[in-house]
Amino acid sequence: MVHTMPSPDDPASRPPEPPPQSGPSERRRRAGTALIVEDFRSVRRWLVVLGLVAVVATAVAVYALLRADDSESRAADKQQVAVLERTLNQRTGAIDKRLNKTSSSSETNRIERRLRNTGEESDVAKLDRRLRRLENDLNDAVGGAASAGKGLANVQRRLDRIERQIRALRRRR
């Protein structure tokens, strides 16, 4: 095996070049840029997660609000029904007391008298209506007779005129 000496122009024979002089500020800047980009990505992920959590929390709150409103309206309906039942029971009790206080025979007699009076009043009202119809018919008949009398008077005048004309024609002949 032959050993050859590397030439000074051969890049493999050269010692590695030292990295460019980078001071502490250059390293911080590069590290800060990498951290800033990674921090930005991380913040963006967390914002997306927080946004999703906010949407879910809003949906849960709306659902709870609707359920609470539903249960409150049911409770209010039950209270209204209870109040109406109490009022109805009070009124029914008052009516029962009034019915028990009245004597059934005296109440029946009073109702019968009212019915008889009402029957008599209705008979009078019927007679009054018939009398008014008769009066209207009589007025119509009188008006018709007056119109017929005027019509007859007109016919009589025409006949008289025709008769005079006939006499005048006979004289001319």
Backbone as CSV, one residue per row, in Angstrom:
resi,resn,N_x,N_y,N_z,CA_x,CA_y,CA_z,C_x,C_y,C_z
1,MET,0.798,-1.130,0.000,0.000,0.000,0.000,0.876,1.240,0.000
2,VAL,0.446,2.069,-0.824,1.263,3.249,-0.976,0.578,4.378,-0.259
3,HIS,1.444,5.002,0.474,0.875,6.149,1.169,1.264,7.391,0.452
4,THR,0.247,8.090,0.200,0.512,9.379,-0.421,0.173,10.451,0.582
5,MET,0.787,11.439,0.471,0.559,12.555,1.377,-0.476,13.465,0.761
6,PRO,-1.304,13.858,1.571,-2.313,14.740,1.023,-1.699,16.067,0.644
7,SER,-2.258,16.595,-0.392,-1.760,17.886,-0.828,-2.460,18.980,-0.056
8,PRO,-1.784,20.107,0.031,-2.411,21.160,0.797,-3.656,21.694,0.120
9,ASP,-3.841,21.451,-1.165,-5.042,21.958,-1.854,-6.230,21.025,-1.660
10,ASP,-6.022,19.874,-1.205,-7.097,18.887,-1.041,-7.977,19.315,0.142
11,PRO,-9.299,19.422,-0.071,-10.156,19.887,1.016,-10.241,18.884,2.136
12,ALA,-10.039,17.621,1.876,-10.123,16.642,2.936,-8.942,16.769,3.878
13,SER,-7.831,17.273,3.350,-6.645,17.364,4.179,-6.656,18.606,5.046
14,ARG,-7.524,19.520,4.773,-7.565,20.746,5.550,-8.265,20.513,6.878
15,PRO,-7.859,21.229,7.886,-8.572,21.097,9.154,-9.941,21.790,9.035
16,PRO,-10.901,21.336,9.800,-12.221,21.944,9.695,-12.163,23.411,10.074
17,GLU,-12.975,24.163,9.370,-12.992,25.596,9.632,-13.789,25.851,10.897
18,PRO,-13.341,26.756,11.648,-14.117,27.061,12.855,-15.400,27.796,12.451
19,PRO,-16.436,27.583,13.174,-17.679,28.266,12.820,-17.455,29.754,12.856
20,PRO,-18.233,30.470,12.038,-18.032,31.912,12.022,-18.214,32.439,13.419
21,GLN,-17.527,33.471,13.652,-17.559,34.062,14.977,-18.981,34.510,15.266
22,SER,-19.559,33.811,16.151,-20.889,34.247,16.556,-20.803,34.537,18.028
23,GLY,-21.153,35.729,18.304,-21.096,36.153,19.685,-22.323,35.685,20.417
24,PRO,-22.365,35.969,21.689,-23.515,35.553,22.485,-24.807,36.186,21.997
25,SER,-24.795,37.370,21.462,-26.029,38.014,20.999,-26.571,37.326,19.751
26,GLU,-25.679,36.847,18.865,-26.129,36.154,17.645,-26.799,34.840,18.018
27,ARG,-26.280,34.138,18.965,-26.873,32.866,19.389,-28.242,33.108,20.037
28,ARG,-28.339,34.139,20.833,-29.627,34.452,21.460,-30.666,34.817,20.422
29,ARG,-30.228,35.574,19.406,-31.164,35.970,18.367,-31.680,34.756,17.636
30,ARG,-30.801,33.837,17.251,-31.249,32.619,16.561,-32.129,31.769,17.465
31,ALA,-31.735,31.611,18.680,-32.523,30.821,19.622,-33.855,31.512,19.895
32,GLY,-33.858,32.839,19.998,-35.091,33.594,20.241,-36.050,33.479,19.084
33,THR,-35.527,33.499,17.844,-36.384,33.374,16.679,-37.037,32.004,16.654
34,ALA,-36.260,30.981,16.945,-36.822,29.627,16.963,-37.860,29.512,18.072
35,LEU,-37.548,30.118,19.221,-38.508,30.065,20.327,-39.759,30.863,19.996
36,ILE,-39.604,31.990,19.355,-40.759,32.823,19.016,-41.682,32.075,18.059
37,VAL,-41.125,31.445,17.032,-41.948,30.700,16.081,-42.645,29.549,16.793
38,GLU,-41.909,28.823,17.640,-42.519,27.710,18.366,-43.547,28.220,19.365
39,ASP,-43.237,29.328,20.023,-44.208,29.909,20.957,-45.468,30.352,20.231
40,PHE,-45.290,30.924,19.070,-46.452,31.368,18.283,-47.321,30.179,17.907
41,ARG,-46.701,29.098,17.477,-47.472,27.890,17.126,-48.200,27.354,18.361
42,SER,-47.507,27.369,19.476,-48.104,26.865,20.704,-49.269,27.754,21.141
43,VAL,-49.100,29.055,21.058,-50.174,29.982,21.429,-51.362,29.799,20.500
44,ARG,-51.087,29.618,19.218,-52.177,29.420,18.255,-52.958,28.149,18.586
45,ARG,-52.257,27.081,18.931,-52.943,25.837,19.321,-53.821,26.075,20.539
46,TRP,-53.272,26.773,21.542,-54.032,27.021,22.758,-55.239,27.918,22.493
47,LEU,-55.087,28.867,21.590,-56.236,29.720,21.247,-57.346,28.915,20.586
48,VAL,-56.974,27.976,19.723,-57.975,27.116,19.092,-58.666,26.270,20.146
49,VAL,-57.869,25.711,21.072,-58.451,24.880,22.139,-59.376,25.732,23.007
50,LEU,-58.924,26.922,23.380,-59.762,27.801,24.206,-61.034,28.228,23.464
51,GLY,-60.912,28.472,22.165,-62.098,28.812,21.377,-63.111,27.688,21.385
52,LEU,-62.626,26.446,21.210,-63.535,25.289,21.240,-64.176,25.139,22.615
53,VAL,-63.396,25.353,23.663,-63.944,25.261,25.018,-65.007,26.343,25.223
54,ALA,-64.760,27.540,24.707,-65.739,28.628,24.843,-67.035,28.295,24.117
55,VAL,-66.933,27.723,22.923,-68.135,27.346,22.170,-68.914,26.282,22.918
56,VAL,-68.232,25.277,23.436,-68.904,24.209,24.188,-69.537,24.781,25.452
57,ALA,-68.827,25.665,26.154,-69.377,26.258,27.375,-70.615,27.092,27.068
58,THR,-70.592,27.813,25.953,-71.758,28.602,25.559,-72.949,27.701,25.256
59,ALA,-72.704,26.618,24.549,-73.789,25.679,24.226,-74.379,25.089,25.501
60,VAL,-73.515,24.720,26.451,-73.998,24.151,27.715,-74.800,25.199,28.486
61,ALA,-74.338,26.437,28.488,-75.051,27.499,29.195,-76.422,27.753,28.581
62,VAL,-76.488,27.769,27.262,-77.782,27.978,26.585,-78.728,26.833,26.900
63,TYR,-78.221,25.615,26.873,-79.054,24.446,27.186,-79.571,24.538,28.624
64,ALA,-78.682,24.895,29.561,-79.091,25.003,30.961,-80.119,26.116,31.143
65,LEU,-79.925,27.215,30.436,-80.871,28.326,30.521,-82.245,27.917,30.006
66,LEU,-82.271,27.208,28.891,-83.551,26.758,28.342,-84.233,25.778,29.289
67,ARG,-83.469,24.879,29.861,-84.051,23.915,30.797,-84.586,24.626,32.040
68,ALA,-83.836,25.604,32.528,-84.270,26.342,33.715,-85.543,27.124,33.414
69,ASP,-85.586,27.744,32.238,-86.772,28.507,31.845,-87.971,27.581,31.731
70,ASP,-87.744,26.403,31.180,-88.807,25.404,31.025,-89.345,24.982,32.395
71,SER,-88.435,24.708,33.325,-88.879,24.259,34.646,-89.566,25.398,35.400
72,GLU,-89.087,26.641,35.206,-89.744,27.779,35.853,-91.154,27.976,35.322
73,SER,-91.327,27.824,34.010,-92.667,27.998,33.445,-93.588,26.883,33.909
74,ARG,-93.045,25.678,34.068,-93.880,24.578,34.583,-94.300,24.863,36.011
75,ALA,-93.367,25.370,36.809,-93.691,25.694,38.198,-94.734,26.799,38.248
76,ALA,-94.589,27.802,37.376,-95.570,28.888,37.330,-96.929,28.355,36.902
77,ASP,-96.952,27.443,35.935,-98.219,26.848,35.495,-98.874,26.079,36.636
78,LYS,-98.069,25.336,37.396,-98.629,24.581,38.518,-99.213,25.524,39.559
79,GLN,-98.538,26.647,39.795,-99.045,27.620,40.758,-100.361,28.222,40.267
80,GLN,-100.433,28.546,38.986,-101.666,29.115,38.444,-102.808,28.115,38.554
81,VAL,-102.521,26.853,38.276,-103.561,25.825,38.379,-104.030,25.717,39.827
82,ALA,-103.100,25.762,40.764,-103.473,25.678,42.180,-104.351,26.863,42.579
83,VAL,-103.991,28.063,42.127,-104.785,29.260,42.446,-106.184,29.132,41.835
84,LEU,-106.246,28.677,40.585,-107.550,28.526,39.933,-108.406,27.477,40.636
85,GLU,-107.774,26.390,41.082,-108.524,25.363,41.810,-109.094,25.920,43.111
86,ARG,-108.274,26.691,43.839,-108.761,27.279,45.095,-109.923,28.235,44.828
87,THR,-109.785,29.068,43.803,-110.849,30.013,43.467,-112.122,29.269,43.087
88,LEU,-111.970,28.237,42.282,-113.130,27.448,41.864,-113.801,26.784,43.058
89,ASN,-113.001,26.243,43.965,-113.563,25.609,45.164,-114.302,26.631,46.019
90,GLN,-113.754,27.839,46.150,-114.423,28.874,46.929,-115.748,29.261,46.297
91,ARG,-115.734,29.450,44.999,-116.985,29.844,44.313,-118.024,28.734,44.393
92,THR,-117.586,27.497,44.216,-118.522,26.377,44.299,-119.110,26.292,45.706
93,GLY,-118.262,26.518,46.706,-118.750,26.504,48.090,-119.766,27.604,48.321
94,ALA,-119.510,28.789,47.777,-120.449,29.902,47.945,-121.777,29.588,47.270
95,ILE,-121.729,28.991,46.110,-122.974,28.636,45.405,-123.741,27.577,46.190
96,ASP,-123.021,26.592,46.719,-123.687,25.561,47.530,-124.376,26.175,48.743
97,LYS,-123.702,27.127,49.399,-124.313,27.779,50.568,-125.583,28.530,50.167
98,ARG,-125.516,29.246,49.042,-126.698,29.995,48.596,-127.839,29.047,48.259
99,LEU,-127.519,27.926,47.639,-128.571,26.967,47.301,-129.182,26.359,48.558
100,ASN,-128.373,26.098,49.544,-128.889,25.511,50.787,-129.743,26.510,51.561
101,LYS,-129.426,27.806,51.462,-130.188,28.822,52.185,-131.575,29.014,51.599
102,THR,-131.723,28.881,50.302,-133.019,29.154,49.680,-133.945,27.967,49.888
103,SER,-135.174,28.291,50.112,-136.182,27.259,50.252,-136.589,26.823,48.861
104,SER,-136.605,25.551,48.632,-136.879,25.057,47.286,-138.302,25.387,46.850
105,SER,-139.274,25.339,47.738,-140.656,25.603,47.335,-140.855,27.092,47.049
106,SER,-140.281,27.975,47.877,-140.470,29.405,47.630,-139.750,29.810,46.340
107,GLU,-138.599,29.232,46.116,-137.862,29.535,44.878,-138.659,29.041,43.670
108,THR,-139.239,27.870,43.764,-140.033,27.319,42.667,-141.245,28.199,42.393
109,ASN,-141.923,28.658,43.456,-143.093,29.532,43.282,-142.692,30.836,42.603
110,ARG,-141.568,31.392,43.021,-141.118,32.643,42.414,-140.808,32.434,40.927
111,ILE,-140.179,31.341,40.603,-139.852,31.063,39.194,-141.123,30.858,38.384
112,GLU,-142.109,30.151,38.944,-143.374,29.938,38.232,-144.075,31.258,37.972
113,ARG,-144.098,32.169,38.951,-144.714,33.473,38.744,-144.007,34.249,37.632
114,ARG,-142.678,34.192,37.652,-141.928,34.896,36.600,-142.258,34.321,35.235
115,LEU,-142.402,32.992,35.154,-142.717,32.372,33.864,-144.111,32.777,33.396
116,ARG,-145.076,32.827,34.335,-146.425,33.243,33.940,-146.426,34.683,33.453
117,ASN,-145.743,35.545,34.181,-145.669,36.944,33.767,-144.976,37.071,32.415
118,THR,-143.955,36.295,32.247,-143.244,36.331,30.975,-144.149,35.837,29.856
119,GLY,-144.926,34.797,30.133,-145.869,34.285,29.128,-146.894,35.331,28.765
120,GLU,-147.416,36.044,29.775,-148.394,37.081,29.502,-147.757,38.222,28.726
121,GLU,-146.552,38.566,29.096,-145.868,39.630,28.386,-145.619,39.244,26.937
122,SER,-145.298,37.976,26.719,-145.036,37.559,25.339,-146.329,37.577,24.525
123,ASP,-147.488,37.248,25.180,-148.765,37.316,24.461,-149.077,38.758,24.079
124,VAL,-148.834,39.686,24.997,-149.074,41.099,24.706,-148.159,41.545,23.567
125,ALA,-146.919,41.113,23.602,-145.977,41.489,22.550,-146.429,40.931,21.203
126,LYS,-146.963,39.711,21.200,-147.459,39.118,19.944,-148.640,39.927,19.397
127,LEU,-149.569,40.292,20.292,-150.726,41.086,19.857,-150.271,42.449,19.329
128,ASP,-149.312,43.038,19.990,-148.811,44.334,19.551,-148.194,44.219,18.147
129,ARG,-147.433,43.179,17.910,-146.842,42.987,16.566,-147.932,42.792,15.514
130,ARG,-148.959,42.016,15.839,-150.039,41.797,14.870,-150.776,43.101,14.577
131,LEU,-151.008,43.902,15.627,-151.694,45.170,15.443,-150.863,46.111,14.559
132,ARG,-149.561,46.143,14.738,-148.707,46.992,13.905,-148.709,46.523,12.456
133,ARG,-148.676,45.214,12.243,-148.749,44.706,10.855,-150.059,45.096,10.194
134,LEU,-151.159,44.987,10.959,-152.475,45.348,10.428,-152.514,46.838,10.092
135,GLU,-151.941,47.656,10.961,-151.896,49.093,10.712,-151.078,49.392,9.454
136,ASN,-149.955,48.753,9.295,-149.138,48.951,8.094,-149.880,48.513,6.832
137,ASP,-150.594,47.372,6.927,-151.363,46.899,5.764,-152.465,47.899,5.410
138,LEU,-153.131,48.450,6.426,-154.186,49.425,6.189,-153.625,50.682,5.538
139,ASN,-152.484,51.148,6.009,-151.857,52.328,5.393,-151.502,52.045,3.935
140,ASP,-151.007,50.845,3.687,-150.671,50.482,2.302,-151.932,50.454,1.430
141,ALA,-153.032,49.932,1.988,-154.281,49.852,1.218,-154.822,51.252,0.925
142,VAL,-154.772,52.143,1.918,-155.247,53.514,1.714,-154.392,54.198,0.665
143,GLY,-153.066,53.997,0.755,-152.176,54.595,-0.238,-152.464,54.038,-1.627
144,GLY,-152.732,52.734,-1.699,-153.053,52.119,-2.998,-154.367,52.630,-3.548
145,ALA,-155.355,52.811,-2.677,-156.647,53.326,-3.136,-156.492,54.756,-3.634
146,ALA,-155.690,55.548,-2.953,-155.469,56.933,-3.390,-154.789,56.931,-4.744
147,SER,-153.819,56.053,-4.921,-153.135,55.968,-6.219,-154.103,55.507,-7.301
148,ALA,-154.960,54.548,-6.940,-155.942,54.065,-7.918,-156.925,55.169,-8.262
149,GLY,-157.326,55.970,-7.261,-158.246,57.084,-7.515,-157.607,58.099,-8.450
150,LYS,-156.362,58.397,-8.269,-155.675,59.331,-9.155,-155.583,58.752,-10.553
151,GLY,-155.283,57.444,-10.608,-155.207,56.790,-11.918,-156.552,56.821,-12.622
152,LEU,-157.646,56.593,-11.880,-158.982,56.637,-12.474,-159.310,58.049,-12.950
153,ALA,-158.921,59.039,-12.197,-159.166,60.429,-12.597,-158.421,60.730,-13.896
154,ASN,-157.183,60.241,-14.009,-156.421,60.438,-15.246,-157.095,59.739,-16.425
155,VAL,-157.563,58.513,-16.181,-158.257,57.784,-17.259,-159.534,58.523,-17.656
156,GLN,-160.272,59.023,-16.689,-161.502,59.754,-16.965,-161.200,60.988,-17.801
157,ARG,-160.170,61.726,-17.508,-159.804,62.913,-18.289,-159.457,62.534,-19.710
158,ARG,-158.726,61.446,-19.872,-158.363,61.013,-21.227,-159.607,60.612,-22.016
159,LEU,-160.488,59.880,-21.350,-161.728,59.480,-22.033,-162.541,60.715,-22.443
160,ASP,-162.595,61.699,-21.540,-163.320,62.927,-21.872,-162.672,63.603,-23.080
161,ARG,-161.393,63.652,-23.133,-160.685,64.270,-24.244,-160.971,63.517,-25.545
162,ILE,-160.899,62.172,-25.459,-161.168,61.353,-26.662,-162.610,61.556,-27.119
163,GLU,-163.514,61.628,-26.162,-164.930,61.828,-26.499,-165.111,63.171,-27.196
164,ARG,-164.481,64.195,-26.755,-164.583,65.506,-27.399,-164.010,65.453,-28.806
165,GLN,-162.908,64.737,-28.938,-162.305,64.637,-30.268,-163.242,63.886,-31.225
166,ILE,-163.883,62.846,-30.718,-164.828,62.087,-31.566,-165.995,63.006,-31.973
167,ARG,-166.532,63.791,-31.085,-167.640,64.686,-31.398,-167.188,65.725,-32.445
168,ALA,-165.971,66.200,-32.256,-165.489,67.199,-33.201,-165.345,66.564,-34.590
169,LEU,-164.927,65.353,-34.661,-164.781,64.675,-35.953,-166.180,64.437,-36.585
170,ARG,-167.177,64.126,-35.813,-168.502,63.861,-36.330,-169.102,65.151,-36.889
171,ARG,-168.834,66.243,-36.259,-169.394,67.506,-36.731,-168.758,67.903,-38.054
172,ARG,-167.598,67.592,-38.265,-166.940,67.970,-39.500,-167.446,67.161,-40.648
173,ARG,-167.990,66.126,-40.489,-168.457,65.299,-41.579,-169.737,65.750,-42.057
